Amino acid sequence: MKVATSALVMLAAVAATPASDVPGRRTLDGHSAGHDVVDAKAEKAFKSSKANGGAKAAKSAKVYKVKSSKAAAGGEEPVPSPPSPPCDSRDRGSFLDFAETTLQGQIDAVCSNSELAEVCAGIRDLEAAGEKYASLPRWYRLNWKAMTLAYPAIGLMTSGSLPLDGLRVHMSLGLGNSLRLQGYPEDDVNKAYWSHWDVLSVQDGNLQDRLSGIEQYCKYTASEYETLKSFAVESFGTDYSLVQAFFGPFTDVKEGPFYQTCVGGTDIGSWLVRNDWEHHRREVIGSLMDGNVTEAIVTYAVWHWESLWAMVLAPDLTVPTLMNSFDVLLDTFPLGRLREIASTH
């Protein structure tokens, strides 16, 4: 178990590369403005898989910066986020359009930087691998697009050198999809996407330190994850042993990967685990209202999280398990199948 535990601590480091100072955002790691810090364990872990962005995703953090006329002499600022959408949801239009533009803008920014060629190559590889998801509804295609950015560029995001907008799109889609899965009309779902985007923007802009109850919090949510995983195995016969073999059996959730990544690492790493779980949890619960889609959403969520554990424990399985999470959607959510499901309600 010692080897597995060590690897899980490294996984926490990957998800928790300390953030540099970002305008309007609190410093989480105590370092002074402009001081880029790359966790050595995170860098080592990134070297293990091109799909994870490689070491350059972390090493190039300070390269992926642009000069600002407003910056102090000799200072630099991280690449800014796109302009904020209007506050009034009636003036915002389609969130899916906004998500598409936001994700493509970040991908273009990464791939226009020659110093990030390896990260861009990881993005292009995932884009090519995901061409088969063209038949999925747009909200799931956009979630795949968010993953093609997040997995190779996670080092940039957690170092503060690339805005968290890509991850925020991923989370907003999951939270809004919970309403969609419960039968809410498209207009309400669109409002929900924007509302969740707003809430997450507040959290992103003022990341809070973990409080004294973090262990209790993480034990509770880790138990939720293990319950969901057991539900998937018992209800649908899904076999997740491929990744589990690398961290072995455990009887206490504190020994498992979810708890350790939630508690370990820095505040931003813990935040990523907690917030990502919250939207997947909501989407799963929403799917329970419709037996036609429950299996797909439950197994999608678990495979997604298993791919995170694979990122360090079994790097060669990272992309296959990530794709498993979207493959399970293909049988249920192609456009034609969606129309068939809708006709039964």
Buried (B, 14 or more C-beta within 10 A) or exposed (E): EEEBBEBBBBBBBBBBBBBBBBEEBEBBBEBEBBEBBBBEBBBBBBBBBBBBBBBBBBBBBBBBBEEEEEBEEEEBBBBEBEEEBEEEBEEBEEBBEBBBEBBEBBBEBBBEBEEBBBBBBBBBBBBEBBEEBEBBBBBBBBBBBBBBBBBBBBBBBBBBBBBBBBBBBBBBBBBBBBBBBBEBEEEBBBBBBBBBBBEBBEBBBEBEEBEEEBEEBBBEBBBBBBEBBEBBBEEBEBEBEBBBEBBEEBEEBBBBBBBBBBBBBBBBBBBBBBBBBBBBBBBBBBBBEBEBBBBBBBBBBBBBBBBBBBBBBBBEBBBBBBBBBBBBBBEBBBEEBBEEBEEEE
